[in-house]
């Protein structure tokens, strides 16, 4: 088998495994959100994203809270705006 094919299959398997987890590590959260490590560090250090540090060192993220954070500030459609008027 081609090594590239095997690596791609392993990547897909890793993504499937993290899809069923409720708590994500720092690296898993970067992959899940599609952002860089430095940007996630900025978000956590400024307190702009929900996270926990149970032992004071490692950072963990609850997937449900990450999803809610990603979906905040949803723009309203023209139909919604007309309904409010």
N, C-alpha and C positions, 0 to 999 in steps of 0.2 A: 504494500500500500504506500501511497505517496505520503510523505511526512506532513505536507501542508494540509492534506485532506484530514489526517488524524488530528492535527492541531485545531482545525476548524470544528471538527466533531466534538472535541473536548471543550472548546469554548461554548458551543451550543449547550452541552450538558451542564456546564457550570451555570449558565444563565437560567436553565430550567430549574436547577437546584435552588438558586437564590429566589426564584419566583415564588416558592412556597414557604419561604422563611418570613417570620413576623418581625424579627429583630435583625438589622443589618450591621455589619462592621463598617468602618470608615471606607475601605476600598470597595466593598460591595455597594455602598451608597453612591460613591463616585460613578461606578459603572451604571447603576440603576438610573441615576439622574442624568448621566451623560455630561458630567462636568469634571473639571480638573481638580486635583488634590488641593492646589493652592486656593482655588475659589471656595471649596468646601471648608478649608481651614479659616478663611476670612468670614464665612457665614457663621461658623461655630464660635469663633473668638468674639465676634460682635454680638452674639446671642440672637441672631436673626433667624435661625433655623432650630427646631426642637431637637434636642439630643440629650444624652445622658453620659456621665462619666462615673460609673459605680465605684471604681477603685482609684479615681483621680487621675488616671493616665489614659487608658483606652477609651475611645469614643464610640458609642453605639447609637443607632437610630431606629425608632419604631416605624415600620413601613407605613402603617395607617396614618401616622402623623406627618410623614414625609409627603404622602399623597395629598393630604389636606393642605399642607403648606404649598405644594406645587400648584394646586387648583384655586388658591386664594386670589382675590381681586379679579374675578372673571368679568370681562367687559359685558355690558348689557346690549342686547340686540335692539334694533329700532322698534320692534314690536313691544318689547318690555318697557322701553322709555315712553311710548305712547300710552301704554296701560297705566303708568304712574301719573301721567298728566291729567 
